[in-house]
């Protein structure tokens, strides 16, 4: 996804679940999920940069996933009650901290009049650069 010296970082965000509690007017569950994912994507560069630092800082093979549960408050859109799902999070602790710090203080805007409960997962893996074979130059005879 991003070039960093000798490795390419792969970071994906998967919205595993979002349940909207209540039946007042507001976003549909699908729109609520998509809008929440857009808010989370606003910090993807920060998470990617932090992950790159973990890779460069002595853990060049750090990989795994980070799953976080949180609530989107009705009325304010503030992401609250963030909890790391230890059973589903396989990335090293520094990578988990990257995600938790990046999503702290995020807010869904405009806010909704419904409370949302969400679970999102980030997947991390370092990838070696691909060697692209160049076609042989056939205009010159081999020497």
N, C-alpha and C positions, 0 to 999 in steps of 0.2 A: 504494500500500500504506500509506504513512504521509503525513500532511499536514505539510508544512514550508513555511510562508509561501506562496510562489507556485507551488510545484511539488509533485507527488506522486511519491514514490520507488517504483520497482518493483524488487524484489529477489526472485529466485527461486533456489532451491537444487535442482539436479538431480543425483541420484545416477547418474552415468554408468556406473560399473562398480564391482563389488567382487568380488574373487576370494578364496575361502578356501582356503588351502593346508593340506593334511593331511586325514586322515580320522578323527581321534579324535572322541569324543563332544563335543557342544557345539551351538551354533546351526546351523541350516541356512544356506546361503548367502543366502537371501532374508531370513531373520530377522536375520542378521548385517548385511546391507546396511541394513535398516530401522532397526535399533538404532544403527548408526553415523550414519545420517542424523539420528536424534533427538538424538544428542550434538552434532552440528554445528548443529542448530537452536537449541540452548541459547545460542549466541552470535550469533544472527541480529539481535537488537536492537543489539548492539555494532557489528556490521558495518554495519547500516542507519544508525546514528548517525554512524559514521566516514565513510560515503559521503555523508551529508548535509553533513558538514563539508567534504568535498572540493568538493561542488557550491557551497556558500556561500563557500568560500575562493578563488574565482577560476576555477573550472572548471565553470560552470553546465550545460555540455552533456556532461560526462564520462559515458561509457557503455561498455559492452562486457562481456566475460566474463572470469572468472578460474577457471582449472582447476588443481587441486592433486592431486598423487599423494602417498600416504603409506602407511605400514604401521601396522596395529593389532597391537601386540605380544601374543603369546600369554601367558597367565598374569597380565599386568598391565593389559591393555586400553589402555595408553598409546599415543597417536598419535605416531609417530616417523617420522624420515626424510622429512619434508615437503619436497616439491620443487614449485616453481611450473612448470607446463608453459608455457613461453614461446611455443611454437608455437600453442597454443590459447587463450592469454590475450591478449585485445585491449583490456582496460580499461587506463586510464592507471596508471602506476607507483604513485601514492598509493592508488588503489583496490586494487591488488594487495597492497600493504602492509597495508591494512585487514584483508583476509582472512587473510593469513599471521599477523599479530599476534593476531587473535581466536582462531584455532584452535590456537595454541601452547599446550601443556600440557593439552589435553583428554584425557579418559580414558573408555573404554567401561566401563560398570559395570552389572552385574557383569562382570568380565573373562571371556574365553573361553579354552578350552585350545587353540584354533586360532589361528594367525597369519592376519591378513587383509591383503590388498593392495587399496588403494582409489584411485579417481579420482572426484573430485566437482567440479562446475562451478557457479559462482554467476554469474547474469546480472544486469546493472545497467543501468537506463535511467531518465533523468529524464522525467517526463511533465508536460505542461502541464495545468493544471486544465481540466476539462470545463465548458463553459457549458451550464447546464441551462435550457432555455427554460421560462419560467413561463407558464401559461395566462393569457390576457387576462381582466381583470375585466370581465365583461359586465353587472354590476349597475349600472354608471354609464355614462351616455352619453358618447361621446368629446367632448372640449372643443376 
